[in-house]
Amino acid sequence: MKFPLHQLYSLNRSKPLVQVDDTDEWVQWDTCDLDGLPPEREKGSMTDHGKIPGGQWDNLPTKFTDINGNEHLISDIHSLKSS
């Protein structure tokens, strides 16, 4: 699967269960390194909550870490559900 930057921020907060490769095993997303990437939202007013910055598909990380400390490729995710 491919995820835009704003969804990677969301996945880091919600820590969903994902299936990677062709296994039946669910692993829980823990974190994806988003350092150096644009913020989730540009600064805005109290009412407009800011806009999503451009470049949502540029230079995105390719791996995430599960709660056991194992790294997986984001492109190998085929199923996703809330934890």
N, C-alpha and C positions, 0 to 999 in steps of 0.2 A: 504494500500500500504506500501511497505517497500522502504526506500531510503537509499543509501549509504551515507557516511559522506560528500563526495565532493558535492553531490547533495543537501544536507541540507544547506551547505554554499551558494550554488547557489540560493536556495529558499529564504534564508534570504536576499539576495541582490535584487532579482527580485520581491518579494512579490506577488506571483500569487493568483488567485482566486481558491478556492478549495470547493468541495462539501463533506460534512462529513455525515456519517451514510447514511440513505436512504431518505434524504430530498432533495427538489429541490432548497433550498436556497444556494447561493454562499456566502462564507465568505472569506475575504482577509487575507492571511498569513501575520503576522507581524514579529514575531521572534521565534526562537527556541534556547534554551540555549545550546551553544556549548563550554562553558568554560571547560577547563581541557582536551579537546580532542585534537588529533593531528592537526597540521595546515593543511590548504587546500592543500598546495603544499610544498614539501621539497625544501630547497634552491638549486638553480641551477645556471647555467651560463646565460648570456644574450641571448644565442641562444637556450638552451634546456628547459628553463622555469621551471625546477625542475620536480620531479616525484611525483605522488600521493603516500602518505605514506601508509604503511600497516595498517591492522586493520580497514578497512573501515566499518565493520559490528559489531565491538566490542563496547559494552557499550554506544550505541547511545541513545539519549533522546527519550522518548515515547510520549511527548506532545509538542504542539506548541501553541502560543498565537496569536489570531487574532487582527485586529486593534481596536476592541472594548474592548479588555482586557480579553476576554473569552478564557479558555484553552480547547483544543480539543486533542484527541488521534490521533497520526499520523497514526496508523493502521486503523482508521476509514475513512480515505480519500479514496474516490472511483473515483473522477474526479478532473482534474487539468486543468486550462487554464491560459494564461497570462493575466495580469491585464491591 
